[in-house]
Amino acid sequence: MDGLIVAIGLPVTIVCIIAVVACVVSMAWAFGAKYPKTENYTLSKQWKREPLLLSATEVSPVSAAHHDASVDDLIGGSASGKW
């Protein structure tokens, strides 16, 4: 049993120590790195990206069941814009 602990435990310990040292070195190397500033978007600028519409639910529209068109806004929200 002691031979197994040494045979398995020593390589695992060495790999963990190497991983920790690699993480510390990479953090120290990137500490002084200057990243380019991102440009903040304001409504006065033209939108240059493709439209993106995500849904958090797979709920079907319920306006037919409740006979009210405004109920859809409560479930999935709404989106408007220039498509």
Buried (B, 14 or more C-beta within 10 A) or exposed (E): EEEEEEEEEEEEEEEEEEEEEEEEEEEEEEEEEEEEEEEEEEEEEEEEEEEEEEEEEEEEEBBEEEEEEEBBEEBBEEEEEEE
